[in-house]
């Protein structure tokens, strides 16, 4: 059962990575071609810009603190113990 859950988690994580890369590729195409990139690429770029403009500075600081804590905790969990 745990093996199945692990495979599902890996599949979903792969899907998230591919979707993120697709959005980054569309943003790059929009930056290169501008308004001539097409309707779909322009709409994705506009959605990303709307989302980025909607974030408050407090939200960004909170996310940065949470990410720093996660990396700190993960680093301590992986560090070899000196017994």
N, C-alpha and C positions, 0 to 999 in steps of 0.2 A: 504493500500500500504506500509506504514512504517513497519507494522508487518511482511509482506513478506520479505522486505529488511533485517530486523533484523534477521529473521530465516535463510536467506541465509548467512548473515555475520557470524552467530553462526556456521552454517554447515561448511563454509569454514575455520573458525578458528579451529574447531575440526579436520578437515582434515589436516591442517598444523601441529597441535600438534601431530597427529598420525604419520605423515610422519617423523617429527623430532625424535620422539621416535623410529621409525623403524630404522632410520640411526644410532642413538645412540646404539641400540641393536646390529646392524651389526658391529659397531666399537668394542663393547665389545666382541662379538664373535671372531672377528679378533684378539683382544689383548689376548684372552684366548687360542685360537687354533693356531694362527700364520698362516703360509702358508698352513696348512692342513685344513683350514676353508672352502676352496672351491673357485671356480673361481668367483662367484658372490660376495661373501663377500670380497674377495681380491680386486676386481675391485672397489667396493664401498669405501673401505679403501684407495685405491690409489687415487681415485677421491677427497676424502676429504683431503688427504695430499697434493695433487697438488693444491687444492684451498687454503688451509691454507698457503702453501709456497708462493703462488702468491700474498698474501696480503702484502702491504707495511706498514712499521711502522706508516707512516703518516695517512694511512687509519684507522688503529686501534685507533689512538689517536682521530681522527675525529669522529669515531663511539662512542667512550667512552664519548666524550663531548656532542654529540647529545643525547645519552641515559641519561646522567646526567641531561641535560636540560629538557628532557621529564619527568623524574621522579620528578624533582623539580616543574615543572608546574603542574603535576597531583597531587602532594602532596598539593600544595597551593589551587588547585581547590576543593579538598575534605575536607580541613580543615574547621572546624566550625567557623563561624564568631562570634566575641565577640563584639556585639553592645551594 
